[in-house]
Amino acid sequence: MIVKVWKVPVSATSPHGVDYSLVLLSPTGERLVGYDNHWPKGHHRHFLGAETAYRYQGIERLIADFQTDIGTVKRRPV
């Protein structure tokens, strides 16, 4: 698991003043869960190969959502 969060100046590309990248990788390096807000995509989520928009509601909620997804991945059948 890799979690990176940076406080940045508010701008058109970082309207919330934060950049982030949270990722859970499989032992073989496959991204299982990921959240990031790189430009030009903005806030989005990766979950088991699917990418969707993410409604950013603050760092605490971001981390909670990431942890929830990790729990879901850990509970799935192999």
Order of alpha helices (4+ residues) and beta strands (2+ residues): beta-beta-beta-beta-beta-alpha
